Amino acid sequence: MFDPWCPTCAARVLLTARRLLALEPTPTGHRARLRCWCGTVAALDVERLAAGPARPPVVGDAPPVPGASPTAA
């Protein structure tokens, strides 16, 4: 789903991938060109997420539960 600003509708519009006309690379991510329900072509910059190594959660990462015993029962 995309939510570009449409200047003709003067609002953000919710558009599905079926309305996607083009996806162009930019230095920080991509620019999506979409056709609004009114027929206007709108652009939306989609920023790339910060790159970093993904790691699985480790036991003990979660904050303690208030009132719970720190030792197993």
N, C-alpha and C positions, 0 to 999 in steps of 0.2 A: 504494500500500500504506500502511496505517496500523498503528500499534502502540499502542493505548490500554491503560491499566491497567483490568482488569476486577476489580471488588471481589468478585464471586461466585467467579471462578476463582482469585483472589488471585495474579494474574500478568499480565504484559504479553502481549497476544495479537496475532497478526499477522492483519489483516483486509484484504480487498480492497475496492475501490470499490463492489462490489455490496452490501456490508454498510452503506453510507453511508445514513443516514436524513435528515440535514439538515446544511447548512453555513451557519453564522451568522457575520456580520461582527462583529469586535471591534475595539477601538482599535489593537491591535498585530498583527492578522492575521485569523484565522478560528477558529471552534470547530466541530469536526466531531463530530456525534453518530452513533454507529455501534452496530449490534446485534451483540453477541458471539455466538460459536457456541453458548453456553449460553442465550442469549435475553436477557441483561441489556443494557440500553442504557448505553453508556460514552461519555464525552466526551474529546476530545483537542484541546488548543489548538495550532494551527498558526501559528507566528510568521511574519510577513512578513520577507522578506530585506531587508537594508539597501539603500535606494535609492541609486543612484549611476549616473553615466553609464558605459555599457559602451563599451569601446574595443577595437578589434581589436589583437592582439598586434603589436608592432613588432620588427623584426629587431634583435637585440642585447639583448632583454629576458631571454633565457635565460641562466642562469649558464654560465660557460666550462666546457668539458669538460677535465678534467685530462689533461695530456699532448698536447693538440691544439694545433696551431699557430694563432695568432691571425690569420694571413694565409691566404688561399685558395691551394690548391696549383695 
